[in-house]
């Protein structure tokens, strides 16, 4: 799944995305053609920590990180 940090967007765009209500749909267009549809989801409840990754998931994450570092340098 692709991820986009709102801090990387222009302020007006970030505010528009943050203002979407859960279930509300946003349509992205270019030259009058629909490029993408986004549906806002429910924000995670504050104070509920995410479950830590399992040992196998953590191993996969670290292998991917190591691979990225080696590719970069």
C-alpha positions in Angstrom: 0.0 0.0 0.0 1.3 3.4 -0.8 1.7 6.0 1.9 1.9 9.8 1.8 2.9 12.0 4.7 0.6 15.0 5.0 3.6 17.1 6.1 5.0 16.6 2.5 1.9 18.2 0.9 1.0 21.9 0.5 -0.9 23.1 3.5 -4.2 23.6 1.7 -4.2 20.0 0.4 -3.2 18.6 3.8 -6.1 20.5 5.5 -8.6 19.3 2.9 -7.5 15.7 3.4 -7.6 16.1 7.2 -11.1 17.6 7.0 -12.6 14.5 5.4 -15.2 12.7 7.5 -14.9 8.9 7.9 -16.4 7.3 4.8 -16.3 10.5 2.8 -14.9 10.1 -0.7 -12.5 12.4 -2.4 -12.0 12.2 -6.2 -8.7 13.3 -7.8 -8.9 14.6 -11.3 -6.5 15.8 -14.0 -7.8 17.5 -17.1 -11.3 16.5 -16.2 -10.5 12.8 -16.0 -10.8 10.8 -12.7 -7.3 9.8 -11.7 -8.1 8.3 -8.2 -10.8 7.9 -5.6 -9.9 8.1 -1.9 -12.2 7.1 0.9 -11.5 8.5 4.3 -11.2 5.9 7.1 -11.7 6.0 10.8 -8.7 7.5 12.6 -7.2 5.2 15.2 -8.5 5.9 18.7 -6.0 7.9 20.8 -4.3 6.0 23.5 -4.6 2.6 21.9 -1.1 1.5 21.1 -0.6 -0.6 18.0 0.2 -4.3 18.6 4.0 -4.9 18.2 5.0 -6.9 15.2 5.6 -10.6 15.6 9.1 -12.0 15.6 8.7 -13.1 11.9 7.4 -9.7 10.9 10.2 -7.9 12.7 12.8 -10.1 11.0 11.2 -9.3 7.6 11.2 -5.5 8.5 14.9 -5.6 9.5 15.9 -7.5 6.4 14.1 -5.0 4.2 15.7 -2.1 6.1 19.2 -3.7 5.7 18.5 -4.2 2.0 17.5 -0.5 1.6 20.6 0.7 3.4 22.9 -1.5 1.3 21.3 -0.2 -1.9 21.6 3.4 -0.8 25.3 3.2 0.2 
